[in-house]
Amino acid sequence: MVTRLSIVIPCLRGAEQSEETLISVLQNRPEDCEILVPHALPYDDPYHLDGEVNFLHVEARPTLVDLVNAAVEHAEGDVIHTLSCGIQVEEGWTTEALVHFADPKVGAVAPMVVQADQPTRIESLGAGYTRGGLRYRVGHNQPLPRRHKLADQIVGPTLAAGFYARELVDALGGFAEEVGDELADIDLALSLAELGFRTAFEPACKVNAHGDLEGGKRTSALSRGRQLERLFLRHAAARGGIWAVLAHPLGIAADTWHDLPGLAAAFKLLGRFVASWEFGTIQAYKQRMAEAADYLAHEPTLEEARRMLEAEAPARLVPQMQPLSRKAA
């Protein structure tokens, strides 16, 4: 039987950093799930969890997005659930979140992430996006009672804690490496919205965050500027068109203000300028979206469905997938 849920815990600094998160998941895991831990450094599994946990060593200095995409390639679940190291879960945390996927128009579910040391404060309700092109954590550091007023700002879950329909992630080719670790979640959420799918917020799915969960691989200010501008150019037309273009200078000014004084602001602006001339990158994204829309609109014939089932049959007989290395792009 195909696994219903694939829980992915990516570890950039070695699988040891996942131990507290992994323990809480193993203690409270739902039935019919698999746990995958993609990691960047060698790990000798001192607790002998092989068989319960699929450790995937990803070589060639991967990014956080590389790790998640590698796990998605190996996952067998219908739903992908990402959890950052530093998050702890409680019994039954996935139950209400998974119910939303009975609606075929739900592409993702955002759980409620609270601060472990201040349980009445929100760490994040999900990822939001301004018309001017800035991604932010909805509700960050706000009191918990405000969650009802903030829920409308959620565009998608954060990569730190999110549920995603596997078929849709596959259709989009995984999380986009070209926008970087910090923006990959909002990019995927915006792409899902453009394809006609929505994100549901589930406050009954509560997880606890220990420390800052926004820790992807550090990039230079130049690279960061390019990633921000790529994100904006990919989604400006669908997120307001001319109004997004008019708001964009204000977004750039607000983002630049945080880097002043210093050279980082200048390099980030240079990165934005360079990205604004990357026509091939934007065209490739449009092509990917068109292919995803065609793929999702195509309903298989009975003969195609039979062939797919025959192809999947051998995989269902394998109790544990073997970890494979994935070379980062």
Secondary structure as GFF3:
##gff-version 3
##sequence-region A 1 329
A	DSSP	beta_strand	5	8	.	.	.	ID=ss1
A	DSSP	three_ten_helix	15	18	.	.	.	ID=ss2
A	DSSP	alpha_helix	19	28	.	.	.	ID=ss3
A	DSSP	beta_strand	33	39	.	.	.	ID=ss4
A	DSSP	beta_strand	54	57	.	.	.	ID=ss5
A	DSSP	alpha_helix	64	74	.	.	.	ID=ss6
A	DSSP	beta_strand	79	83	.	.	.	ID=ss7
A	DSSP	beta_strand	87	88	.	.	.	ID=ss8
A	DSSP	alpha_helix	95	99	.	.	.	ID=ss9
A	DSSP	three_ten_helix	100	102	.	.	.	ID=ss10
A	DSSP	beta_strand	106	115	.	.	.	ID=ss11
A	DSSP	beta_strand	118	124	.	.	.	ID=ss12
A	DSSP	beta_strand	127	129	.	.	.	ID=ss13
A	DSSP	beta_strand	135	137	.	.	.	ID=ss14
A	DSSP	three_ten_helix	144	146	.	.	.	ID=ss15
A	DSSP	alpha_helix	147	150	.	.	.	ID=ss16
A	DSSP	three_ten_helix	151	153	.	.	.	ID=ss17
A	DSSP	beta_strand	161	165	.	.	.	ID=ss18
A	DSSP	alpha_helix	166	171	.	.	.	ID=ss19
A	DSSP	three_ten_helix	177	179	.	.	.	ID=ss20
A	DSSP	alpha_helix	184	194	.	.	.	ID=ss21
A	DSSP	beta_strand	198	209	.	.	.	ID=ss22
A	DSSP	alpha_helix	221	235	.	.	.	ID=ss23
A	DSSP	alpha_helix	242	257	.	.	.	ID=ss24
A	DSSP	alpha_helix	263	275	.	.	.	ID=ss25
A	DSSP	alpha_helix	279	297	.	.	.	ID=ss26
A	DSSP	alpha_helix	302	316	.	.	.	ID=ss27
###
